[in-house]
């Protein structure tokens, strides 16, 4: 009995090491995203987005299809949207937590790493009153292992496991997604 207990602990330890194989690399890539979020660099974020989601997002912008093909007019429009959309809003903090889960998907061709995020935004309401909001969310990083491509991103803060499973058919039944929340903070904190 003791031998089987020790063997079970050794197998669990090996699986834990293997399960964390991509976490550090994903966290480093996510920290690059953190800088783009703080500066409101929407073009960088779109370029690094998971390709199927990027195509869907870009297609939703009027004339945005050119963003995928190096269209400078489309990129200028994206910059204008960034500047207009973030005017008056300041991202004070965008923190990346430690990996909550890691999964091989698409027959082992891609790896997903699930990371918790925390963002603090300050802005003024239309009546001029300052407001500070803290949002916790979920960032999923995806890496194509066959092509050894770069990490790409999915903001999964508004998704559940089934939403992810619609993109990654072989995602395990139990997926550990960090909690998502939003709360107002006292101004000056």
C-alpha positions as CSV (number, residue, x, y, z in Angstrom):
1,X,0.0,0.0,0.0
2,X,2.8,2.4,0.9
3,X,4.5,1.6,-2.5
4,X,1.3,2.5,-4.4
5,X,0.9,5.7,-2.4
6,X,4.5,6.7,-3.1
7,X,4.1,5.8,-6.8
8,X,0.9,7.9,-7.0
9,X,2.7,10.8,-5.4
10,X,5.6,10.5,-7.9
11,X,3.2,10.4,-10.8
12,X,1.4,13.4,-9.5
13,X,4.7,15.3,-9.1
14,X,5.7,14.5,-12.7
15,X,2.3,15.6,-14.1
16,X,2.6,18.9,-12.1
17,X,6.0,19.6,-13.6
18,X,4.8,18.7,-17.1
19,X,1.6,20.7,-16.6
20,X,3.7,23.9,-15.8
21,X,6.0,23.6,-18.8
22,X,4.6,26.6,-20.7
23,X,3.5,28.9,-17.8
24,X,6.6,31.0,-17.4
25,X,6.8,31.7,-21.1
26,X,3.1,32.6,-21.2
27,X,3.5,35.0,-18.2
28,X,6.4,36.8,-19.9
29,X,4.3,37.2,-23.1
30,X,1.3,38.4,-21.1
31,X,3.5,41.1,-19.4
32,X,4.2,42.5,-22.9
33,X,0.4,42.8,-23.3
34,X,0.3,44.6,-20.0
35,X,2.3,47.5,-21.5
36,X,0.0,47.7,-24.5
37,X,-3.1,47.8,-22.3
38,X,-1.6,50.6,-20.1
39,X,-0.8,52.7,-23.1
40,X,-4.0,51.9,-25.0
41,X,-2.1,50.5,-28.0
42,X,-5.1,48.7,-29.7
43,X,-3.1,48.0,-32.8
44,X,-0.5,46.0,-30.9
45,X,-3.3,44.1,-29.1
46,X,-5.1,43.3,-32.3
47,X,-1.9,42.1,-33.9
48,X,-1.2,39.7,-31.0
49,X,-4.8,38.4,-30.7
50,X,-5.6,34.8,-31.4
51,X,-6.1,34.7,-35.2
52,X,-9.7,33.4,-35.4
53,X,-10.8,36.1,-32.9
54,X,-8.8,38.7,-34.6
55,X,-10.5,38.1,-37.9
56,X,-13.9,38.3,-36.3
57,X,-13.0,41.5,-34.5
58,X,-11.4,43.3,-37.4
59,X,-14.3,42.3,-39.7
60,X,-16.7,44.1,-37.2
61,X,-14.9,47.4,-37.8
62,X,-16.1,49.5,-40.8
63,X,-13.3,49.3,-43.3
64,X,-11.3,47.3,-40.7
65,X,-10.5,44.4,-43.1
66,X,-7.4,46.3,-44.2
67,X,-5.9,46.0,-40.7
68,X,-5.1,42.4,-41.5
69,X,-3.3,43.3,-44.7
70,X,-1.1,46.2,-43.7
71,X,-3.6,48.9,-44.9
72,X,-2.2,52.1,-43.4
73,X,-5.6,53.9,-43.7
74,X,-7.2,51.1,-41.6
75,X,-4.4,51.3,-39.1
76,X,-4.8,55.1,-38.8
77,X,-8.5,54.5,-38.2
78,X,-7.6,52.0,-35.5
79,X,-5.3,54.6,-33.9
80,X,-8.1,57.2,-34.0
81,X,-10.5,54.8,-32.4
82,X,-7.9,54.1,-29.7
83,X,-7.4,57.7,-29.0
84,X,-11.1,58.5,-29.0
85,X,-12.0,55.4,-26.9
86,X,-9.5,56.0,-24.1
87,X,-9.8,59.8,-23.8
88,X,-10.4,60.5,-20.1
89,X,-9.8,56.9,-19.1
90,X,-6.5,55.9,-17.5
91,X,-5.4,52.3,-16.9
92,X,-3.5,52.6,-13.6
93,X,-2.7,48.9,-13.1
94,X,-2.8,45.8,-15.3
95,X,-1.4,42.9,-13.4
96,X,-0.9,39.3,-14.6
97,X,-1.3,36.5,-12.1
98,X,0.3,33.1,-12.0
99,X,-1.1,30.4,-14.4
100,X,-4.4,28.9,-13.2
101,X,-4.4,26.1,-15.8
102,X,-2.6,24.8,-18.8
103,X,-4.1,22.5,-21.5
104,X,-2.8,20.9,-24.7
105,X,-5.5,21.2,-27.3
106,X,-6.1,20.5,-31.0
107,X,-4.5,17.1,-30.8
108,X,-1.5,18.4,-29.0
109,X,-0.9,21.1,-31.6
110,X,-1.6,24.1,-29.4
111,X,-1.2,24.8,-25.7
112,X,-3.5,27.1,-23.7
113,X,-2.4,28.8,-20.6
114,X,-5.1,30.5,-18.4
115,X,-4.0,33.5,-16.4
116,X,-5.9,35.7,-14.0
117,X,-5.7,39.5,-14.5
118,X,-6.4,42.5,-12.4
119,X,-7.0,46.0,-13.9
120,X,-7.6,49.3,-12.1
121,X,-9.1,52.1,-14.3
122,X,-9.7,55.7,-13.3
123,X,-12.0,58.0,-15.3
124,X,-14.6,60.7,-14.9
125,X,-18.3,60.1,-15.2
126,X,-20.1,62.4,-17.7
127,X,-21.0,64.7,-14.7
128,X,-17.3,65.1,-13.9
129,X,-17.2,63.0,-10.8
130,X,-14.0,60.8,-10.7
131,X,-14.5,57.1,-10.5
132,X,-12.0,54.2,-10.0
133,X,-12.9,50.6,-10.9
134,X,-11.1,47.4,-10.3
135,X,-11.8,44.5,-12.7
136,X,-10.5,41.0,-12.4
137,X,-10.5,38.9,-15.5
138,X,-9.2,35.9,-17.5
139,X,-6.6,36.0,-20.1
140,X,-6.0,32.9,-22.2
141,X,-2.7,32.6,-24.1
142,X,-2.5,30.3,-27.1
143,X,0.7,28.9,-28.6
144,X,0.9,26.9,-31.8
145,X,3.4,24.1,-31.0
146,X,3.7,22.7,-34.5
147,X,4.7,26.0,-36.1
148,X,6.4,27.2,-32.9
149,X,4.6,30.5,-33.3
150,X,4.4,33.3,-30.8
151,X,1.9,33.5,-28.0
152,X,-1.5,35.0,-29.0
153,X,-4.2,36.3,-26.6
154,X,-7.8,35.8,-25.9
155,X,-9.6,38.0,-23.4
156,X,-11.8,35.3,-21.9
157,X,-13.3,37.6,-19.1
158,X,-16.7,37.3,-20.7
159,X,-16.5,33.6,-21.6
160,X,-17.1,30.4,-19.8
161,X,-15.5,27.0,-20.3
162,X,-18.1,26.2,-23.0
163,X,-17.2,29.3,-24.9
164,X,-13.6,28.3,-25.0
165,X,-14.6,24.7,-25.8
166,X,-16.4,26.1,-28.9
167,X,-12.9,27.2,-30.2
168,X,-10.9,24.3,-28.7
169,X,-13.0,21.1,-29.2
170,X,-10.8,18.9,-27.1
171,X,-10.6,21.2,-24.0
172,X,-11.0,19.0,-20.9
173,X,-14.4,18.8,-19.2
174,X,-13.0,20.5,-16.1
175,X,-11.4,23.8,-16.8
176,X,-10.2,26.1,-14.0
177,X,-11.1,29.6,-15.0
178,X,-10.2,32.4,-12.4
179,X,-13.1,34.4,-11.0
180,X,-14.2,37.5,-12.9
181,X,-15.4,40.6,-11.0
182,X,-15.8,44.3,-11.1
183,X,-16.1,46.7,-8.2
184,X,-15.8,50.4,-7.6
185,X,-12.9,51.6,-5.5
186,X,-12.7,54.7,-3.4
187,X,-11.1,57.5,-5.4
188,X,-7.6,58.2,-4.0
189,X,-6.9,54.6,-3.1
